[in-house]
Amino acid sequence: MGGAGSVTSRLIWLAAVPVVARLYSPSDVGSWPLVTAVAAIIAVLGTLRLDAAIAITHYTKRAQTLVFATSALTLTVSAVIALLITFLPTVSSQVIGVDANGPILYACPLFIVFTNLTAILQAWLLRSKSIAAITIANASTPVVTVVALILFGVIFGTSAGSFVAAYLCGLTAPFAAMSYAAVRTGLFKGPIPLSAGSVWRSIKLYKVYPTYSVPLSLVAVGSERLVQLWMANAYSIEALGVLFLARQMLSSPISALTTPLQQVVFANLARIPNPAQRIAFVLPILETAMALAGIAIGLGWVLVPMIIPVLLGERFVTAAAYSQWLVLGMALLLVSTWIDRLYDVARRVALSTYMNLAYYGLVAVSVIVAYAAKLPVVDFVALYSLALFVGNAVFILVALRSAAFAWRDIGKSFAWLAIAVAASLGVAATANLQLGGLAAVVVSAALALPVGAALLVRLLRAM
């Protein structure tokens, strides 16, 4: 159910990418990641990452306390940011990194509100295993975003303001849907357990999240901000816009699979106390996801540079020069975006923090190396993608070992990845040599489709 909703919405987004790429310029697209990069850093302080505890707390009243406390903190932080923008617009513009004033700056506090409240409500719904409600809500994001992008571009004209406003509209959709579902699942049932004592006891019980997850989240969004600033200043905001839209295009099919997968895995693992049973549950899912990641790398390395110019048009054609590297860097997200739940259910938050710090440290190193060597944008994206691939691979390996997976099982899962890469790369390269162009894309996709379908069926059965 979750996969069907996510796939449908992401297909709508992919179908609209050619229209969006021809409506908006790379500089319009680049304004959104710049505006939201600072907001993402501040947003961490709006929940202190206590939203992660909502899904695993045993008592409903305590979960309600965490929902209301973190929501109140988010609204307070957002209000302070909005006031600073109102009274210090020039300074705010310099901090956010956008050479603009007026309404576009208020995207920063609005992003914090919608992103945090949606995450808080999703944690509440995960607790009640409301997977369908979460899926529908998350699936609405790309649909509403696409509609808003086209309507705003046609009615108000294409600009950075229209692009940012459309993405904000996309964030309101899951928030509204999850709010309705949360009320239906009893969020406001009974007296609201919000007092200084109840909040303090909840924070004290789950202090591990602010202690470890807040610094981790700050490092995570800080490293992404570093990449965005480097792209915008060392190259141009247009280069940032090209990278952003190319990543969006590649991340859509990944998100279509991993969003419901993450929800299902977490909702089940949190209720499986036996480590052996956890391994038995995760192993077939892991092997299948590794195989899918390998197919994505093999096919994407050869075929994506041919597809991007057709989809994105002349304005974003430079993405074709490094798109295969992006595929390599992002493919293992098919595994790493849900495997981190093993750290949570095993109460290894500290280890997760250290691994993520190492992961984002690799990203920071790629920027430092690019600065020292004065790399052109294509070489920087290649180095950045290699850092992502290595970081994800090590993160997965340590997560599996922390959950007591045997080396034999770990080796088998990585063998699935290697075999899938070799087989799909061979098929795509042969088709390209023999046919070339879009004919190679069609033939490779036709050959890979039955294999991918079989893997998806296996994944659904495992779940």
MARSEDO-272210 format. One record per residue (C-alpha): residue number from 0; residue in three letters; x, y, z. Coordinates in Angstrom, 2 decimals. Layout:
<recs>
i,aa,px,py,pz
NUM,ALA,X,Y,Z
...
</recs>
This chain:
<recs>
i,aa,px,py,pz
0,MET,0.00,0.00,0.00
1,GLY,2.77,2.40,0.94
2,GLY,4.81,1.55,-2.15
3,ALA,1.87,2.05,-4.50
4,GLY,1.12,5.52,-3.15
5,SER,4.75,6.63,-3.15
6,VAL,5.49,5.27,-6.62
7,THR,2.43,6.94,-8.10
8,SER,3.28,10.34,-6.65
9,ARG,6.93,10.10,-7.68
10,LEU,5.97,9.11,-11.21
11,ILE,3.83,12.24,-11.36
12,TRP,6.88,14.27,-10.29
13,LEU,9.13,12.62,-12.87
14,ALA,6.55,13.23,-15.60
15,ALA,6.45,16.91,-14.63
16,VAL,10.24,17.39,-14.48
17,PRO,10.55,18.25,-18.21
18,VAL,7.88,20.94,-17.80
19,VAL,9.42,22.38,-14.62
20,ALA,12.93,22.38,-16.14
21,ARG,11.67,24.37,-19.11
22,LEU,9.66,26.82,-17.01
23,TYR,12.26,27.72,-14.38
24,SER,15.90,28.68,-14.75
25,PRO,18.72,27.02,-12.77
26,SER,19.04,30.18,-10.64
27,ASP,15.33,29.98,-9.73
28,VAL,15.79,26.35,-8.70
29,GLY,18.96,27.12,-6.74
30,SER,17.15,29.64,-4.53
31,TRP,15.18,26.92,-2.73
32,PRO,18.13,24.92,-1.32
33,LEU,19.83,28.14,-0.25
34,VAL,16.74,29.40,1.60
35,THR,16.06,26.11,3.33
36,ALA,19.65,25.17,4.21
37,VAL,19.81,27.56,7.18
38,ALA,16.22,26.67,8.07
39,ALA,17.15,22.99,8.28
40,ILE,19.88,23.79,10.81
41,ILE,17.55,25.85,12.97
42,ALA,14.76,23.28,12.65
43,VAL,16.79,20.80,14.70
44,LEU,16.49,23.12,17.69
45,GLY,12.71,23.13,17.23
46,THR,12.33,19.50,18.32
47,LEU,15.64,18.64,20.03
48,ARG,15.07,15.39,18.08
49,LEU,12.64,14.23,20.76
50,ASP,10.21,13.46,17.94
51,ALA,12.18,10.23,17.45
52,ALA,11.09,9.11,20.92
53,ILE,7.38,9.53,20.17
54,ALA,7.22,6.37,18.05
55,ILE,8.89,4.10,20.62
56,THR,7.51,5.33,23.95
57,HIS,5.32,2.74,25.66
58,TYR,2.72,5.07,27.13
59,THR,0.22,7.06,25.10
60,LYS,0.15,9.95,27.54
61,ARG,3.91,10.34,27.36
62,ALA,3.74,10.29,23.57
63,GLN,1.09,13.03,23.69
64,THR,3.32,15.06,25.99
65,LEU,6.20,14.82,23.56
66,VAL,3.98,15.74,20.60
67,PHE,2.64,18.89,22.23
68,ALA,5.95,19.93,23.81
69,THR,7.97,19.63,20.61
70,SER,5.23,21.34,18.60
71,ALA,5.20,24.27,21.02
72,LEU,9.00,24.52,20.85
73,THR,8.92,24.50,17.02
74,LEU,6.33,27.28,16.88
75,THR,8.32,29.37,19.35
76,VAL,11.58,29.02,17.41
77,SER,9.81,29.82,14.14
78,ALA,8.18,32.92,15.61
79,VAL,11.56,34.20,16.81
80,ILE,13.05,33.70,13.33
81,ALA,10.11,35.50,11.72
82,LEU,10.58,38.45,14.07
83,LEU,14.30,38.64,13.28
84,ILE,13.52,38.69,9.56
85,THR,10.96,41.45,10.08
86,PHE,13.27,43.74,12.04
87,LEU,16.63,42.73,10.52
88,PRO,15.89,41.92,6.86
89,THR,19.35,42.82,5.53
90,VAL,21.21,40.70,8.07
91,SER,18.73,37.86,7.57
92,SER,19.29,37.97,3.82
93,GLN,23.05,37.70,4.31
94,VAL,22.74,34.80,6.77
95,ILE,20.29,32.84,4.62
96,GLY,22.45,33.42,1.57
97,VAL,19.79,34.75,-0.80
98,ASP,20.14,38.21,-2.29
99,ALA,16.52,39.07,-1.71
100,ASN,14.19,40.64,0.76
101,GLY,10.54,40.56,1.56
102,PRO,8.34,37.45,1.35
103,ILE,10.98,34.98,0.13
104,LEU,12.89,35.27,3.42
105,TYR,9.83,34.11,5.37
106,ALA,10.19,30.74,3.65
107,CYS,12.79,30.01,6.35
108,PRO,10.42,29.98,9.38
109,LEU,7.59,28.45,7.33
110,PHE,9.90,25.61,6.30
111,ILE,10.72,25.00,9.97
112,VAL,7.04,24.90,10.96
113,PHE,5.84,22.53,8.26
114,THR,8.89,20.25,8.29
115,ASN,9.01,19.82,12.06
116,LEU,5.29,19.46,12.66
117,THR,5.05,16.91,9.87
118,ALA,7.90,14.88,11.40
119,ILE,6.27,15.05,14.83
120,LEU,2.89,13.92,13.53
121,GLN,4.50,11.16,11.47
122,ALA,6.15,9.79,14.60
123,TRP,2.74,9.75,16.32
124,LEU,1.18,7.91,13.38
125,LEU,4.06,5.44,13.25
126,ARG,3.33,4.60,16.85
127,SER,-0.18,3.56,15.89
128,LYS,1.04,1.80,12.70
129,SER,-1.00,4.17,10.54
130,ILE,1.17,3.38,7.51
131,ALA,-1.56,4.11,4.98
132,ALA,-2.17,7.59,6.40
133,ILE,1.56,8.38,6.39
134,THR,1.94,7.14,2.84
135,ILE,-0.97,9.17,1.52
136,ALA,0.32,12.26,3.28
137,ASN,3.89,11.88,2.00
138,ALA,2.67,11.00,-1.49
139,SER,0.76,14.27,-1.64
140,THR,3.97,16.33,-1.41
141,PRO,5.30,15.90,-4.97
142,VAL,1.79,16.06,-6.44
143,VAL,0.95,19.39,-4.80
144,THR,4.45,20.74,-5.50
145,VAL,4.20,19.94,-9.20
146,VAL,0.75,21.50,-9.55
147,ALA,1.89,24.62,-7.68
148,LEU,5.09,24.94,-9.72
149,ILE,3.16,24.91,-12.98
150,LEU,0.31,27.14,-11.81
151,PHE,2.57,29.73,-10.17
152,GLY,4.88,29.78,-13.18
153,VAL,2.01,30.34,-15.60
154,ILE,-0.02,32.78,-13.47
155,PHE,2.64,34.81,-11.66
156,GLY,5.60,34.19,-13.94
157,THR,8.66,32.05,-13.35
158,SER,10.94,33.41,-10.67
159,ALA,12.74,32.39,-7.51
160,GLY,9.72,33.55,-5.50
161,SER,7.32,31.35,-7.47
162,PHE,9.61,28.33,-7.12
163,VAL,10.01,28.77,-3.35
164,ALA,6.27,29.39,-2.83
165,ALA,5.39,26.25,-4.79
166,TYR,7.71,24.10,-2.68
167,LEU,6.17,25.54,0.49
168,CYS,2.75,24.56,-0.81
169,GLY,4.10,21.04,-1.24
170,LEU,5.13,21.00,2.43
171,THR,1.67,22.02,3.62
172,ALA,0.02,18.98,2.01
173,PRO,1.50,16.23,4.24
174,PHE,1.12,18.44,7.30
175,ALA,-2.62,18.86,6.66
176,ALA,-3.14,15.17,5.89
177,MET,-1.19,13.98,8.95
178,SER,-2.97,16.46,11.20
179,TYR,-6.31,14.97,10.19
180,ALA,-5.02,11.41,10.66
181,ALA,-3.49,12.26,14.06
182,VAL,-6.81,13.60,15.32
183,ARG,-8.52,10.46,14.06
184,THR,-6.03,8.27,15.95
185,GLY,-6.68,10.00,19.27
186,LEU,-4.01,12.66,19.58
187,PHE,-6.40,14.96,21.46
188,LYS,-8.15,12.16,23.33
189,GLY,-8.51,12.83,27.03
190,PRO,-6.93,15.73,28.95
191,ILE,-3.85,17.15,27.30
192,PRO,-0.90,15.93,29.44
193,LEU,1.19,19.05,29.08
194,SER,2.80,20.38,32.24
195,ALA,6.30,21.41,33.26
196,GLY,6.69,18.19,35.24
197,SER,5.52,15.85,32.48
198,VAL,7.70,17.59,29.90
199,TRP,10.77,17.45,32.13
200,ARG,10.25,13.74,32.93
201,SER,9.90,12.94,29.24
202,ILE,13.05,14.87,28.33
203,LYS,14.94,13.21,31.17
204,LEU,13.82,9.75,30.05
205,TYR,14.82,10.32,26.42
206,LYS,17.78,12.63,27.00
207,VAL,19.85,10.43,24.68
208,TYR,18.15,12.06,21.68
209,PRO,19.04,15.68,22.49
210,THR,22.47,14.56,23.70
211,TYR,23.46,12.68,20.57
212,SER,20.94,13.38,17.84
213,VAL,20.95,17.18,18.04
214,PRO,24.73,17.49,17.42
215,LEU,24.40,14.82,14.73
216,SER,21.57,16.62,12.98
217,LEU,23.44,19.90,13.13
218,VAL,26.47,18.25,11.54
219,ALA,24.27,16.59,8.89
220,VAL,22.50,19.73,7.75
221,GLY,25.69,21.73,8.23
222,SER,27.56,19.49,5.80
223,GLU,24.76,19.85,3.27
224,ARG,24.84,23.60,3.76
225,LEU,28.61,23.50,3.15
226,VAL,28.06,21.74,-0.18
227,GLN,25.39,24.23,-1.20
228,LEU,27.50,27.25,-0.26
229,TRP,30.48,25.79,-2.12
230,MET,28.40,25.17,-5.24
231,ALA,26.82,28.64,-5.14
232,ASN,30.01,30.59,-4.39
233,ALA,32.78,28.59,-6.07
234,TYR,30.76,27.99,-9.21
235,SER,27.36,29.72,-9.36
236,ILE,23.81,29.55,-8.05
237,GLU,22.94,28.16,-11.49
238,ALA,25.29,25.21,-10.86
239,LEU,23.58,24.63,-7.52
240,GLY,20.20,24.69,-9.25
241,VAL,21.34,22.12,-11.84
242,LEU,22.69,19.82,-9.11
243,PHE,19.50,20.20,-7.05
244,LEU,17.12,19.32,-9.88
245,ALA,19.30,16.40,-11.05
246,ARG,19.36,15.02,-7.50
247,GLN,15.61,15.49,-7.22
248,MET,15.09,13.51,-10.40
249,LEU,17.27,10.66,-9.15
250,SER,15.97,10.71,-5.58
251,SER,12.32,10.43,-6.61
252,PRO,12.38,6.69,-7.43
253,ILE,14.56,6.08,-4.37
254,SER,12.11,7.89,-2.09
255,ALA,9.20,6.03,-3.67
256,LEU,10.63,2.80,-2.30
257,THR,12.40,3.84,0.88
258,THR,9.66,6.02,2.39
259,PRO,7.18,3.16,2.96
260,LEU,10.03,0.72,3.58
261,GLN,11.41,2.85,6.40
262,GLN,7.98,3.12,8.00
263,VAL,7.26,-0.60,7.82
264,VAL,10.71,-1.64,9.06
265,PHE,10.66,0.76,12.00
266,ALA,7.08,-0.02,13.00
267,ASN,7.90,-3.75,13.11
268,LEU,11.42,-3.69,14.50
269,ALA,10.30,-1.52,17.42
270,ARG,8.03,-4.40,18.45
271,ILE,10.46,-7.31,17.91
272,PRO,12.46,-7.76,21.13
273,ASN,14.46,-10.81,20.04
274,PRO,17.68,-9.99,18.08
275,ALA,17.49,-13.25,16.11
276,GLN,13.95,-12.43,15.01
277,ARG,15.08,-8.96,13.96
278,ILE,17.79,-10.46,11.78
279,ALA,15.34,-12.91,10.22
280,PHE,12.97,-10.04,9.44
281,VAL,15.59,-7.67,8.03
282,LEU,17.81,-10.05,6.02
283,PRO,15.56,-10.69,2.97
284,ILE,14.68,-6.99,2.83
285,LEU,18.36,-6.08,3.00
286,GLU,19.40,-8.48,0.22
287,THR,16.62,-7.30,-2.08
288,ALA,17.35,-3.61,-1.48
289,MET,21.06,-4.23,-2.14
290,ALA,20.22,-5.91,-5.45
291,LEU,17.98,-3.01,-6.46
292,ALA,20.77,-0.56,-5.59
293,GLY,23.18,-2.54,-7.76
294,ILE,20.78,-2.46,-10.72
295,ALA,20.40,1.29,-10.28
296,ILE,24.18,1.80,-10.32
297,GLY,24.80,-0.44,-13.32
298,LEU,22.02,0.93,-15.51
299,GLY,22.38,4.50,-14.30
300,TRP,26.11,4.70,-15.03
301,VAL,25.49,4.14,-18.74
302,LEU,21.95,5.34,-19.36
303,VAL,21.28,8.35,-17.10
304,PRO,23.63,10.70,-19.06
305,MET,21.50,9.95,-22.13
306,ILE,18.20,10.49,-20.33
307,ILE,18.94,13.76,-18.52
308,PRO,19.33,15.98,-21.62
309,VAL,15.99,14.69,-22.91
310,LEU,14.18,15.24,-19.61
311,LEU,15.72,18.47,-18.38
312,GLY,16.37,20.29,-21.65
313,GLU,19.10,22.75,-22.61
314,ARG,19.10,24.80,-19.39
315,PHE,20.12,21.79,-17.28
316,VAL,22.12,19.87,-19.87
317,THR,25.36,20.23,-17.87
318,ALA,24.00,17.66,-15.40
319,ALA,24.63,14.93,-17.98
320,ALA,28.40,15.34,-17.46
321,TYR,28.26,14.12,-13.86
322,SER,24.88,12.38,-13.53
323,GLN,26.36,8.87,-13.43
324,TRP,28.45,9.89,-10.43
325,LEU,25.30,11.09,-8.70
326,VAL,23.73,7.69,-9.33
327,LEU,26.70,6.00,-7.67
328,GLY,26.54,8.33,-4.68
329,MET,22.78,8.04,-4.16
330,ALA,22.00,4.39,-4.99
331,LEU,22.92,3.02,-1.56
332,LEU,20.32,5.35,-0.04
333,LEU,17.97,2.49,-0.97
334,VAL,19.47,0.75,2.06
335,SER,21.00,3.37,4.36
336,THR,17.81,5.44,4.72
337,TRP,16.06,2.61,6.56
338,ILE,18.94,0.54,7.95
339,ASP,19.63,3.26,10.52
340,ARG,16.50,2.03,12.34
341,LEU,18.63,-0.88,13.54
342,TYR,20.58,1.61,15.65
343,ASP,17.37,3.01,17.14
344,VAL,15.69,-0.28,18.09
345,ALA,18.97,-1.62,19.49
346,ARG,19.36,1.58,21.55
347,ARG,22.73,2.27,19.90
348,VAL,22.10,5.97,19.38
349,ALA,25.65,6.90,20.38
350,LEU,27.14,4.54,17.79
351,SER,24.77,5.90,15.17
352,THR,25.95,9.40,16.02
353,TYR,29.62,8.51,15.62
354,MET,28.99,6.77,12.30
355,ASN,27.01,9.69,10.95
356,LEU,29.71,12.09,12.05
357,ALA,32.23,10.05,10.08
358,TYR,29.87,9.95,7.10
359,TYR,29.36,13.70,6.99
360,GLY,33.02,14.19,7.70
361,LEU,33.72,12.54,4.35
362,VAL,31.38,15.02,2.68
363,ALA,33.20,17.91,4.33
364,VAL,36.54,16.48,3.21
365,SER,35.32,16.38,-0.39
366,VAL,34.56,20.11,-0.21
367,ILE,37.95,20.88,1.37
368,VAL,39.77,18.86,-1.30
369,ALA,37.77,20.61,-4.04
370,TYR,38.72,23.98,-2.56
371,ALA,42.42,23.10,-2.25
372,ALA,42.66,21.56,-5.73
373,LYS,40.33,24.13,-7.34
374,LEU,38.37,21.34,-8.97
375,PRO,35.87,22.11,-11.75
376,VAL,32.25,21.39,-10.95
377,VAL,32.20,17.98,-12.69
378,ASP,35.20,16.73,-10.72
379,PHE,33.74,18.07,-7.48
380,VAL,30.43,16.22,-8.00
381,ALA,32.39,13.03,-8.76
382,LEU,34.43,13.38,-5.55
383,TYR,31.32,14.28,-3.54
384,SER,29.46,11.24,-4.90
385,LEU,32.34,8.91,-4.09
386,ALA,32.30,10.23,-0.53
387,LEU,28.58,9.49,-0.31
388,PHE,29.03,5.96,-1.66
389,VAL,31.87,5.07,0.73
390,GLY,30.09,6.70,3.66
391,ASN,26.85,4.83,3.01
392,ALA,28.63,1.49,2.54
393,VAL,30.48,1.81,5.86
394,PHE,27.34,3.06,7.62
395,ILE,25.42,-0.03,6.44
396,LEU,28.24,-2.37,7.45
397,VAL,28.50,-1.02,11.00
398,ALA,24.70,-0.97,11.42
399,LEU,24.53,-4.65,10.55
400,ARG,27.36,-5.56,12.91
401,SER,25.78,-3.55,15.72
402,ALA,22.61,-5.60,15.24
403,ALA,24.62,-8.86,15.55
404,PHE,24.46,-9.85,11.89
405,ALA,26.97,-12.58,11.05
406,TRP,29.81,-11.72,8.67
407,ARG,28.47,-14.41,6.34
408,ASP,25.12,-12.63,6.05
409,ILE,26.79,-9.25,5.59
410,GLY,29.05,-10.62,2.87
411,LYS,26.06,-12.19,1.14
412,SER,24.17,-8.89,1.11
413,PHE,27.12,-7.01,-0.41
414,ALA,27.52,-9.85,-2.93
415,TRP,23.97,-9.13,-4.08
416,LEU,25.08,-5.54,-4.69
417,ALA,28.23,-6.49,-6.62
418,ILE,26.52,-9.10,-8.81
419,ALA,23.65,-6.74,-9.64
420,VAL,26.09,-3.95,-10.57
421,ALA,28.12,-6.24,-12.83
422,ALA,25.11,-7.79,-14.57
423,SER,23.20,-4.55,-15.16
424,LEU,26.31,-2.64,-16.21
425,GLY,27.11,-5.38,-18.73
426,VAL,23.60,-5.27,-20.17
427,ALA,23.53,-1.47,-20.42
428,ALA,27.04,-1.19,-21.89
429,THR,26.33,-3.89,-24.49
430,ALA,23.05,-2.26,-25.51
431,ASN,24.78,1.10,-25.79
432,LEU,27.56,-0.30,-27.98
433,GLN,25.20,-2.20,-30.25
434,LEU,22.33,0.28,-30.46
435,GLY,23.25,3.58,-28.81
436,GLY,20.99,6.46,-27.86
437,LEU,17.43,6.01,-26.68
438,ALA,17.23,2.56,-28.28
439,ALA,19.81,1.36,-25.75
440,VAL,17.73,2.88,-22.95
441,VAL,14.57,1.08,-24.11
442,VAL,16.26,-2.30,-24.57
443,SER,18.13,-2.12,-21.25
444,ALA,14.97,-1.14,-19.40
445,ALA,13.03,-3.96,-21.05
446,LEU,15.65,-6.51,-19.98
447,ALA,15.92,-5.13,-16.44
448,LEU,12.17,-4.72,-15.87
449,PRO,11.34,-8.42,-15.18
450,VAL,14.29,-8.72,-12.80
451,GLY,13.31,-5.54,-10.96
452,ALA,9.69,-6.68,-10.75
453,ALA,10.75,-10.02,-9.30
454,LEU,12.87,-8.26,-6.69
455,LEU,9.99,-5.97,-5.75
456,VAL,7.69,-8.96,-5.31
457,ARG,10.31,-10.55,-3.07
458,LEU,10.56,-7.35,-1.09
459,LEU,6.79,-7.13,-0.58
460,ARG,6.68,-10.73,0.60
461,ALA,9.50,-10.08,3.05
462,MET,7.67,-7.06,4.46
</recs>
